[in-house]
Amino acid sequence: MKNRINLLLVGLGLLFAACSNSSLIDDYHALPAEGWSKTDKQQFELNITDTTVSYRFFINIRNTVDYKYSNLYVFLNTRFPNGNHTRDTIECLLAEPSGKWVGHGMGRIRENQILLNQSLRFPIRGKYKFELEQAMRTDTLQGITDIGIRIQQGF
């Protein structure tokens, strides 16, 4: 009996350790109820002090079940501490071809974490700025309620 209790305690300890938040940033920005305009850029900042660590980079998306597309195109603009910048176009799949939502959630909201990079290393120390903007073929996009990024230490 004592061995079972010890095993249970060790298991719970490992579970809590695995669930600890090793994120540098895990942030959502709520989008206006009237929709996400093409001109509305959501900005995130992050200070990197260690360039030897690998990170996992995600885009976080919350959408309603009324969102009329199966995907979301976004532009990811990255400004490096030295002033250089990049712009990437990313397709985020939110539904299967059958129409079934791929995100998690109950009720009218679905949540997705889209993995962009499994092993990202920042090349230089300093402040990084990320901007997300919608890149769909509509000026004001309905049905996306929140957008964000998550950067966590790789496992």
Backbone as JSON, one array per atom type, in Angstrom:
{
  "sequence": "MKNRINLLLVGLGLLFAACSNSSLIDDYHALPAEGWSKTDKQQFELNITDTTVSYRFFINIRNTVDYKYSNLYVFLNTRFPNGNHTRDTIECLLAEPSGKWVGHGMGRIRENQILLNQSLRFPIRGKYKFELEQAMRTDTLQGITDIGIRIQQGF",
  "N": [[0.83, -1.2, 0.0], [1.95, 1.21, 0.79], [3.86, 1.57, -1.2], [2.24, 2.03, -3.42], [1.11, 4.5, -2.78], [3.41, 6.1, -2.72], [4.18, 5.83, -5.4], [1.98, 7.03, -6.64], [2.26, 9.67, -5.67], [4.73, 10.39, -6.83], [4.01, 10.22, -9.52], [2.04, 12.26, -9.64], [3.67, 14.44, -9.05], [5.35, 14.47, -11.32], [3.42, 14.99, -13.26], [2.54, 17.6, -12.55], [4.95, 18.96, -12.93], [5.3, 18.65, -15.67], [3.22, 20.17, -16.57], [3.93, 22.72, -16.01], [4.37, 26.15, -16.82], [6.42, 27.07, -19.28], [6.58, 29.23, -20.91], [7.71, 32.0, -22.77], [6.14, 33.95, -23.77], [2.65, 34.07, -23.89], [0.07, 35.04, -25.19], [-3.02, 36.56, -25.94], [-4.85, 38.75, -28.06], [-7.84, 40.45, -27.96], [-10.13, 40.83, -30.6], [-11.93, 43.4, -32.4], [-15.53, 43.46, -32.08], [-16.88, 44.04, -34.4], [-15.32, 42.98, -36.36], [-12.15, 41.9, -37.86], [-10.09, 44.1, -39.19], [-8.23, 44.66, -42.24], [-6.28, 46.56, -41.86], [-5.67, 46.48, -39.2], [-3.22, 45.73, -37.12], [-1.96, 43.38, -34.96], [0.14, 43.61, -32.23], [3.04, 42.27, -30.64], [5.55, 42.0, -28.16], [8.82, 40.9, -27.22], [11.5, 40.17, -25.12], [14.61, 38.84, -25.64], [17.07, 37.07, -23.98], [18.71, 34.87, -23.98], [20.33, 33.18, -26.41], [20.86, 30.57, -26.93], [18.93, 28.73, -26.41], [16.32, 26.58, -27.53], [13.1, 27.15, -28.91], [9.53, 26.68, -29.1], [7.22, 27.88, -31.39], [4.08, 29.29, -31.67], [0.99, 30.24, -33.26], [-1.84, 31.58, -31.84], [-5.3, 31.13, -32.07], [-8.65, 32.12, -31.81], [-11.86, 31.34, -32.82], [-15.27, 31.8, -33.92], [-17.99, 29.48, -34.38], [-19.36, 30.4, -36.47], [-17.62, 31.42, -38.28], [-16.79, 31.75, -41.63], [-14.94, 30.47, -43.22], [-12.55, 27.81, -43.91], [-9.98, 28.14, -43.28], [-7.34, 30.41, -42.27], [-5.49, 33.04, -43.4], [-2.57, 34.69, -42.45], [-0.35, 37.47, -42.09], [2.85, 37.45, -40.8], [4.83, 39.64, -39.33], [8.1, 40.28, -38.43], [10.25, 42.05, -36.4], [13.59, 42.48, -35.79], [16.03, 42.89, -33.11], [18.18, 44.34, -34.18], [17.06, 45.91, -36.13], [16.48, 44.75, -38.58], [13.98, 43.1, -40.6], [11.37, 40.66, -41.21], [8.84, 39.17, -43.28], [6.28, 36.94, -43.3], [3.93, 34.78, -44.89], [1.29, 32.96, -43.68], [-0.65, 30.06, -43.62], [-3.33, 29.03, -41.74], [-4.96, 26.22, -40.8], [-8.25, 25.71, -39.95], [-10.46, 24.12, -40.1], [-11.53, 20.86, -41.14], [-11.74, 19.33, -44.46], [-14.32, 18.29, -44.5], [-15.72, 20.08, -43.03], [-15.67, 19.97, -40.31], [-14.59, 21.42, -37.31], [-11.2, 21.89, -36.32], [-10.12, 22.78, -33.99], [-10.07, 23.11, -30.35], [-12.7, 23.22, -27.93], [-15.89, 24.28, -26.6], [-19.34, 24.87, -27.15], [-19.81, 27.9, -28.9], [-17.26, 28.8, -29.54], [-14.03, 28.12, -30.84], [-10.7, 27.03, -30.29], [-7.39, 27.28, -31.39], [-4.0, 26.22, -31.59], [-1.49, 26.9, -33.59], [1.31, 25.37, -34.71], [4.23, 26.87, -35.6], [7.01, 26.73, -35.62], [9.09, 24.24, -34.49], [11.58, 24.22, -33.35], [12.88, 26.81, -32.74], [15.44, 29.18, -32.73], [16.54, 32.18, -31.46], [18.46, 34.56, -33.16], [19.91, 36.78, -32.19], [20.4, 38.74, -29.18], [17.97, 40.73, -27.44], [15.18, 43.03, -28.03], [12.39, 41.74, -29.63], [9.88, 42.3, -32.05], [6.67, 41.35, -32.94], [4.17, 41.24, -35.4], [0.86, 40.51, -36.19], [-1.3, 40.25, -38.89], [-4.38, 40.06, -40.61], [-4.72, 38.27, -43.65], [-6.65, 37.72, -45.5], [-9.04, 37.7, -48.23], [-10.82, 39.75, -47.75], [-11.92, 42.88, -46.53], [-12.76, 43.36, -43.89], [-12.74, 40.98, -41.55], [-14.93, 38.6, -40.33], [-15.71, 36.65, -37.42], [-13.31, 35.77, -36.27], [-12.22, 35.91, -33.09], [-10.12, 36.31, -31.28], [-6.58, 36.73, -31.36], [-3.22, 35.59, -31.19], [0.12, 34.95, -29.86], [2.33, 32.3, -28.91], [5.23, 31.47, -27.32], [7.37, 29.09, -26.29], [9.72, 27.26, -24.27], [11.41, 24.68, -25.97], [10.78, 21.13, -26.03]],
  "CA": [[0.0, 0.0, 0.0], [2.84, 2.36, 0.89], [4.48, 1.72, -2.52], [1.24, 2.64, -4.31], [1.0, 5.92, -2.42], [4.63, 6.74, -3.2], [4.1, 5.87, -6.86], [0.99, 8.04, -6.96], [2.86, 10.98, -5.4], [5.74, 10.64, -7.87], [3.26, 10.48, -10.75], [1.45, 13.6, -9.56], [4.76, 15.41, -9.15], [5.74, 14.55, -12.73], [2.33, 15.64, -13.97], [2.61, 19.04, -12.28], [6.17, 19.48, -13.56], [5.06, 18.69, -17.11], [2.24, 21.2, -16.85], [4.43, 24.05, -15.67], [4.38, 27.05, -17.96], [7.75, 27.52, -19.64], [6.38, 30.16, -22.01], [8.21, 33.37, -22.71], [4.95, 34.75, -24.02], [1.44, 33.33, -24.22], [-0.78, 36.23, -25.14], [-4.09, 36.77, -26.91], [-5.46, 40.07, -28.16], [-9.24, 40.4, -28.39], [-10.37, 41.61, -31.8], [-13.21, 44.12, -32.3], [-16.73, 42.69, -32.37], [-17.29, 44.3, -35.78], [-14.45, 42.22, -37.26], [-10.72, 42.17, -37.92], [-9.79, 44.89, -40.38], [-6.92, 44.44, -42.86], [-5.33, 47.56, -41.37], [-5.49, 46.28, -37.76], [-2.08, 44.85, -36.85], [-1.84, 43.02, -33.55], [1.57, 43.65, -31.95], [3.55, 41.55, -29.47], [6.98, 42.24, -27.96], [9.48, 39.88, -26.43], [12.92, 40.42, -24.91], [15.37, 37.59, -25.63], [18.37, 37.21, -23.33], [19.49, 33.66, -24.19], [20.21, 32.75, -27.82], [21.24, 29.16, -27.05], [17.77, 27.9, -26.1], [15.34, 26.35, -28.61], [11.72, 27.46, -28.53], [8.41, 26.32, -29.98], [6.51, 29.11, -31.73], [2.7, 29.03, -32.07], [-0.01, 31.29, -33.41], [-3.07, 31.23, -31.13], [-6.48, 31.67, -32.76], [-9.99, 31.76, -31.35], [-12.87, 31.68, -33.82], [-16.63, 31.33, -33.66], [-18.45, 28.46, -35.32], [-19.95, 31.14, -37.6], [-16.55, 31.79, -39.21], [-17.25, 31.12, -42.87], [-13.85, 29.86, -43.98], [-11.91, 26.67, -43.25], [-8.6, 28.51, -42.97], [-7.05, 31.82, -42.01], [-4.17, 33.48, -43.81], [-2.07, 35.83, -41.7], [1.02, 37.94, -42.3], [3.63, 37.56, -39.58], [5.95, 40.57, -39.5], [9.03, 40.18, -37.31], [11.32, 43.05, -36.36], [14.69, 42.01, -34.96], [16.65, 43.96, -32.31], [19.1, 45.14, -34.99], [16.29, 46.69, -37.1], [16.07, 43.93, -39.72], [12.62, 42.57, -40.46], [10.91, 39.65, -42.15], [7.38, 39.08, -43.44], [5.89, 35.6, -43.73], [2.51, 34.5, -45.08], [1.04, 31.67, -43.03], [-2.01, 29.53, -43.69], [-3.75, 28.32, -40.53], [-6.15, 25.4, -41.08], [-9.17, 25.73, -38.81], [-11.49, 23.09, -40.29], [-11.25, 19.77, -42.08], [-12.54, 19.47, -45.69], [-15.71, 17.94, -44.22], [-16.34, 21.18, -42.3], [-15.49, 19.78, -38.87], [-13.57, 22.28, -36.74], [-10.07, 21.14, -35.78], [-9.73, 23.33, -32.7], [-10.71, 22.65, -29.12], [-13.67, 24.14, -27.37], [-17.28, 23.88, -26.47], [-20.21, 25.99, -27.48], [-19.63, 28.6, -30.16], [-15.87, 29.24, -29.72], [-12.99, 27.11, -31.02], [-9.37, 27.55, -30.03], [-6.33, 26.55, -32.09], [-2.6, 26.62, -31.48], [-0.86, 26.48, -34.84], [2.75, 25.29, -34.52], [4.99, 27.43, -36.72], [8.39, 26.28, -35.59], [9.31, 23.32, -33.38], [12.92, 24.39, -32.78], [13.29, 28.16, -33.09], [16.5, 29.83, -31.94], [16.66, 33.59, -31.8], [19.86, 34.73, -33.52], [20.57, 37.84, -31.41], [19.71, 39.18, -27.97], [17.3, 42.02, -27.5], [13.72, 43.1, -28.15], [11.77, 41.33, -30.89], [8.5, 42.74, -32.2], [5.9, 40.54, -33.87], [2.86, 41.77, -35.79], [-0.02, 39.62, -36.94], [-2.39, 40.92, -39.6], [-5.13, 39.12, -41.43], [-4.35, 38.34, -45.06], [-7.74, 37.13, -46.28], [-9.48, 38.56, -49.34], [-11.93, 40.59, -47.31], [-11.38, 44.02, -45.78], [-13.04, 43.16, -42.47], [-12.96, 39.55, -41.37], [-15.85, 38.26, -39.25], [-15.64, 35.31, -36.85], [-12.09, 35.57, -35.5], [-12.45, 36.73, -31.89], [-8.85, 36.61, -30.6], [-5.37, 36.27, -32.06], [-2.07, 35.76, -30.3], [1.28, 34.1, -30.06], [2.88, 31.59, -27.75], [6.6, 31.02, -27.52], [7.74, 28.36, -25.09], [10.93, 26.46, -24.41], [11.19, 23.41, -26.64], [10.89, 19.94, -25.19]],
  "C": [[0.87, 1.26, 0.0], [3.51, 2.63, -0.46], [3.52, 2.38, -3.51], [1.1, 4.13, -4.04], [2.22, 6.68, -2.92], [4.62, 6.88, -4.72], [3.1, 6.94, -7.32], [1.55, 9.45, -6.76], [3.91, 11.34, -6.43], [5.04, 10.96, -9.19], [2.64, 11.87, -10.77], [2.51, 14.68, -9.67], [5.22, 15.58, -10.59], [4.67, 15.25, -13.56], [2.37, 17.15, -13.78], [3.85, 19.66, -12.91], [5.98, 19.6, -15.06], [4.1, 19.8, -17.48], [2.74, 22.61, -16.54], [4.6, 24.88, -16.94], [5.79, 27.55, -18.2], [7.68, 28.5, -20.8], [7.05, 31.49, -21.73], [7.06, 34.34, -22.9], [3.83, 33.79, -24.4], [0.32, 34.34, -24.11], [-1.8, 36.23, -26.27], [-4.48, 38.24, -26.9], [-6.89, 39.88, -28.66], [-9.41, 41.31, -29.6], [-11.74, 42.28, -31.69], [-14.39, 43.24, -32.71], [-17.19, 42.87, -33.82], [-16.4, 43.62, -36.8], [-13.01, 42.7, -37.24], [-10.39, 42.83, -39.24], [-8.4, 44.55, -40.92], [-5.87, 45.39, -42.31], [-5.0, 47.4, -39.89], [-4.39, 45.25, -37.52], [-1.96, 44.63, -35.35], [-0.36, 42.85, -33.22], [1.91, 42.96, -30.62], [5.05, 41.83, -29.39], [7.55, 41.21, -27.0], [10.96, 40.23, -26.32], [13.64, 39.08, -24.77], [16.74, 37.86, -25.0], [19.28, 36.02, -23.59], [19.28, 33.16, -25.62], [20.59, 31.28, -28.01], [20.06, 28.21, -26.85], [16.88, 27.77, -27.34], [13.94, 26.57, -28.08], [10.75, 26.88, -29.55], [7.57, 27.57, -30.15], [5.14, 28.75, -32.29], [1.98, 30.33, -32.39], [-1.27, 30.77, -32.72], [-4.25, 31.9, -31.83], [-7.74, 31.19, -32.05], [-10.97, 32.24, -32.42], [-14.23, 31.17, -33.39], [-16.98, 30.24, -34.67], [-19.15, 29.09, -36.52], [-18.89, 31.61, -38.59], [-16.77, 31.04, -40.51], [-16.16, 30.5, -43.73], [-13.28, 28.67, -43.2], [-10.46, 26.97, -42.87], [-8.51, 30.0, -42.67], [-5.63, 32.08, -42.49], [-3.79, 34.7, -42.97], [-0.68, 36.19, -42.22], [1.66, 38.02, -40.92], [4.83, 38.44, -39.9], [6.81, 40.49, -38.25], [10.09, 41.26, -37.45], [12.34, 42.6, -35.33], [15.3, 43.18, -34.18], [17.59, 44.86, -33.11], [18.4, 45.95, -36.08], [15.88, 45.9, -38.33], [14.65, 43.42, -39.5], [12.35, 41.52, -41.53], [9.38, 39.71, -42.2], [7.08, 37.7, -44.02], [4.37, 35.54, -43.9], [2.26, 33.09, -44.58], [-0.43, 31.29, -43.21], [-2.26, 28.7, -42.44], [-5.02, 27.55, -40.85], [-7.0, 25.32, -39.82], [-10.26, 24.68, -38.9], [-11.02, 22.07, -41.3], [-12.07, 20.0, -43.35], [-14.02, 19.15, -45.48], [-16.47, 19.07, -43.52], [-16.19, 21.08, -40.79], [-14.35, 20.66, -38.38], [-12.46, 21.44, -36.14], [-9.65, 21.64, -34.41], [-10.47, 22.7, -31.54], [-11.75, 23.67, -28.69], [-15.05, 23.56, -27.33], [-18.12, 25.1, -26.79], [-19.83, 26.59, -28.83], [-18.2, 29.02, -30.46], [-14.94, 28.04, -29.86], [-11.63, 27.78, -30.85], [-8.34, 26.65, -30.7], [-4.97, 27.11, -31.7], [-1.91, 26.03, -32.7], [0.66, 26.53, -34.63], [3.45, 25.82, -35.77], [6.41, 26.89, -36.78], [8.61, 25.45, -34.33], [10.62, 23.6, -32.65], [13.5, 25.75, -33.2], [14.4, 28.63, -32.15], [16.6, 31.27, -32.41], [18.14, 33.9, -32.04], [20.62, 35.79, -32.69], [19.73, 38.2, -30.19], [19.04, 40.51, -28.22], [15.8, 41.89, -27.7], [13.27, 42.74, -29.57], [10.33, 41.83, -30.89], [7.84, 41.89, -33.28], [4.58, 41.24, -34.15], [2.11, 40.69, -36.55], [-1.09, 40.47, -37.6], [-3.09, 39.91, -40.49], [-4.82, 39.36, -42.9], [-5.4, 37.67, -45.94], [-8.18, 38.13, -47.35], [-10.73, 39.36, -48.99], [-11.35, 41.69, -46.43], [-11.59, 43.87, -44.28], [-13.51, 41.72, -42.28], [-13.83, 39.3, -40.14], [-15.54, 36.86, -38.72], [-14.34, 34.96, -36.15], [-12.2, 36.49, -34.29], [-11.17, 37.16, -31.19], [-7.71, 36.06, -31.44], [-4.19, 36.49, -31.12], [-0.9, 34.89, -30.7], [1.65, 33.42, -28.75], [4.27, 31.13, -28.15], [7.03, 30.38, -26.21], [9.01, 27.57, -25.34], [10.58, 25.12, -25.02], [11.39, 22.24, -25.7], [11.57, 18.83, -25.95]]
}
